[in-house]
Amino acid sequence: MRTEQLLVEADPWPAVEQFVEALLEYAATKRALFAELVEAVGRDSELLTHSRAVISGSAQAVLDRGKEAGVVRADVQAPDVVRLVGGCSMMGVLDPEQMQRVSAIVLAGIRA
C-alpha cells in the first residue's frame, strides 16, 4: 500500500503498523540488490539518495500523523524507524514468523 493511501484510508496506528511491515518486507527483499547497487553506483548516488529521501519522507508523514493522534511516542524520528527496520533486514533472511516478531517488537517500541 502506498503511503498516500495509508494516510487517507487507514487510522493512524494501523497506518504505522502497515508502513513498518511494508518497510520491513521491502528492506528484506532489497537486501542483496542494495549491496550490488552500492558497489555499482556508490552509496551517495542520485538513485540511492532519492530512494532514501522517499522512504524517510514517507516514514516521517506516517509517524507525524501517529504522533498527532497520540499513538506514536513523541521522541520517535523517521530515521530511527528506518534504521531499526533496515538493520533487522540486513542480518540475513527472515522467515515469516520471525518477520512478524521483529515487526511487533519495533512497533511496541515506538507506540505511545
C-alpha positions, 0 to 999 in steps of 0.5 A: 500500500502506498503511503498516500493511501495509508494516510487517507484510508487507514487510522493512524496506528494501523497506518504505522503498523502497515508502513513498518511491515511494508518497510520491513518486507521491502528492506528484506527483499532489497537486501542483496540488490542494495549491496550490488547497487552500492558497489555499482553506483556508490552509496551517495548516488542520485538513485540511492539518495532519492530512494532514501529521501522517499522512504524517510519522507514517507516514514516521517508523514506516517509517524507525524500523523501517529504522533498527532493522534497520540499513538506514536511516542513523541521522541520517535524520528523517521530515521530511527524507524528506518534504521531499526527496520533496515538493520533487522533486514540486513542480518540475513533472511527472515522467515515469516514468523520471525518477520512478524516478531521483529515487526511487533517488537519495533512497533511496541517500541515506538507506540505511545 
